[in-house]
């Protein structure tokens, strides 16, 4: 166990160092969610005037949704790293090394978790700076950050699973876009469920993206629904657990194929 944890840390650091050598990519990953928050917040701010909208301001409503959206899309490209490592022979060298096989998966997920937390803190801080207020308190905010990390880990595992099965970057891009865009819009990320069509409300109940959004909404509520938070966290953990298991199975299948 100690060796696996040490190897996971080493692989996470490897990914972080590779990211540090790409300042342009760092700028894009940090600036893009900020643009989403500011542009979407300005474009849809009159939504707060609609009957049925709950909340004092749209920017406060939107901020948790942008955190979730960023976590989903940032982690959705995790499989591209696997493709690059396969193409360059790095994955094969890892497999003949004494490195823990579990660490090859966990290390990448740890790196994605660090990126998710950094982006989430920046978005929440910017939301606060432009007027969002989070009445739920620090405890709810920390649980929400955990929920965003768990959701991100689930989609990172899904992206890795797809990469290990198809082994082509074009296919990973197509599959990720095909899945993540509908899931984002079939949630209360931009509008309350009460303003969504009935069939979308029904779909949102089974949408893991919406589970994280629902937790995020509690950060702006003075009366926090901890029962809802607990059930949604459980759903997210189960969802992430299933995808992590399938990703590990796909990794073993890839290992046997070489």
N, C-alpha and C positions, 0 to 999 in steps of 0.2 A: 504493500500500500504506500509506504514511504517513497519507494522508487517511482511508482506511478505518479504520485503528486509532484515529485521533483521534476520528472520528465514533462508533465503537463505544464508546469511553470516555465520550463525552458522553451517549450514550443510556443507558449503564449508570448514570451519575451521575443522569440524569433519573429513572430508576426508583427509585434509592435515596433521592432527595429526596422523591419521592412517598410512599415507604414511611415516611419519617421524619415525615411529616405525619399519619400514622395510628398513634398510639401504642397504641391498642387492638389493632390488627392485629399490631403488633410483639409485644405481650404474648402474644397467642394463638399466633403462630408459634413463639415460644420456650417457652412454658409447656406447650403440648400435648405435644411429644415428651418433656418431663420427666415429665408425668403418665403417659404410656405406659410409660416406663421403670420408674417407681416402682410403679405399679399392677400391670403385667404381671409385674415382678420378684417382687413379693410374692405375687401370685395363683398363679404357677406355680413357686415356688421348690422345691416338693417334687419337681418333675420331675427334679432332680439326683439323687434317690434311685433312679430307675428303672434297671433293668439295661440296659446299652447306652448310657447317657448318658456322654459323655466330658467331663471338665472338673471343676474343684473346686467351682464355684459357678454357679448359674443366672444370677445377675446379670452375671457376667463373660461368660457365653455370650450373654446377651440384648443387651448393650450394642451390639455391632457391628450386630446385627439392627435395633435401633431407629434407628441412624444411617442404615442403608439405607432403612428404611421411611419415615423423615422425608424423605430425599432424593427418594424416588420420589413421595410425595404432594405435597410442596412444589413440585416442578417440574411435576407433573402439571397444575397449574392455570395454567401459564404462558400458555396460549392465551386465558385470560379477558382478559388485558391487550390482546391483539390485538382481541378483540371490542369492548372498551371504546373502543379507539382508532378502530376502524371506525365505531362508532355516533356518536362525537363529531366525526368528520371529521378527526381528528388524523392518521390514516394517509394520507389523501388529501393533506394538506398536506406530509407528509414526502415523498411521491412526486413532488411538483412542486418540491421544494427540491433544492439541489445535494448533499444528503447521499448518501453511498454506500449503495447498495441492500443490499450485504452487511452493512453496519453495522447496518441495521435489524433484522437477524436476530441477528448476533453480539453486539450491545449487550445485547439481552434475555437471551441465554445467559450473558453475563458477569455480569449482575446476579444471575441465578439461582445461578451458581457461588459468588458472595460469600455469599449467604444459606445455601447448602448448607454451606459451610465453617464459618460462624459457628454454625449449629445443631449440626453434628457435633462441634465442639470443646466446646460446652456439654454435650452428651450424654455424651461421653467423660469430661470432667472430673467430671460428676455420678456416672457409673458408678464412677470411681475413688474418689470420696468415700464411696460406700456399699459399697465392698468389692471391686470388680472390679480385677483385676490383669492387666496386659498384658505377658506374658512375652516377646513377640516383639521388643520394642524400638521405638525411635523410627523407624527406617528403614521397618519394616513398617507402622507407623501412618501415616506420610506417604504411602506407596503406597496404603493403604486410603482415605485422604482423597481422593486423586486418583481412585481407582476410584469413590467415591461421587459426585464431581463429574462424571465421565464418564457414569455411569449417569443422574444427574440431568439432564445436558445431553441425553441421548438421549430421555428422557421429556418434557423441555421441548420439544424439536423435534417429538415426536409430538403433543403437545398443541397446538402452533402449527399443525401440519399439519391437524389436525382442525378447529381454529378457522377456518383459511383456506378449508376446503372447505365446512363447514356454516354458518358465520357466524352462529350463534345460541348464546347462553350456555347455555341449557338442554340443547342437544345436546352441548356440550362436557362439561358436568357428568355427563351420563348415560354418555357414552362413556368418560370417565376412570374413573369408578367401576366400570364394566363390565370394564375392562381391569386396573386396578391391584389391586383387592381379590383376584381369583383369583391373580394373579401373586405377590402377597405370601404367600398361604397355600400356594401350590404351591412353596414354597422352605423352606430349613432355617432360616428366620428365628426361629422359636419352638421348634423341636424338631430334633434331629439327624436326618439322612436315614435312619439305621438304624432309627429309631422311626416312620418314615412308611410308609404302605401302599406296596406295590410300584409301583402305577401312578403314585402321586405322586412316588416316587423317579425313575421314568423321565421324568416331565414336568419335574422339577427340573433334569435335565441340560441341557435346552434353554431354561431360563428365565434371562433376563439378570439378574433380581433375585437369583436364587440365585448367579450368578457373583460378584456383588459381596459377597454374604453369605459365600461361601467365602473370599474375600480377607480379609474382616473376621475370620473365625474364626482366621486365622493370627496375628492380633495377640495372642491369648491362648495361643498355643503356644510353648513354649520351643524346639522343633525346627521351624523355619520351612521350609515346602515352597515354595521359590522357583520351582520349575518350575510348580507349580499356579498360583501368583500370576501368573507370566508369561503362561500360556495364558489365564487368565480376564481379564487386562487386555487381551490381544489381542482376545478375543471382544467385550468391552465396547466397545473402540475401533471395531471393525468395525460393531457394532450401532449405535453413535452416528453413525458416518459415513454409514451407509445412511439413517437417519432424518433427518439433517441435509440430505442430498441431496434426499430427498423433500420435506422442508419448504421448501427453496429452490425446487424446481419448483412447489410449490403457491403460493408467494409470487409467482412470475413469472406464474402463471395468474391470480391475483387482480389483479395489476397490469394485465394485458391486458383484464380484464373491466370495468374502470372507465373 
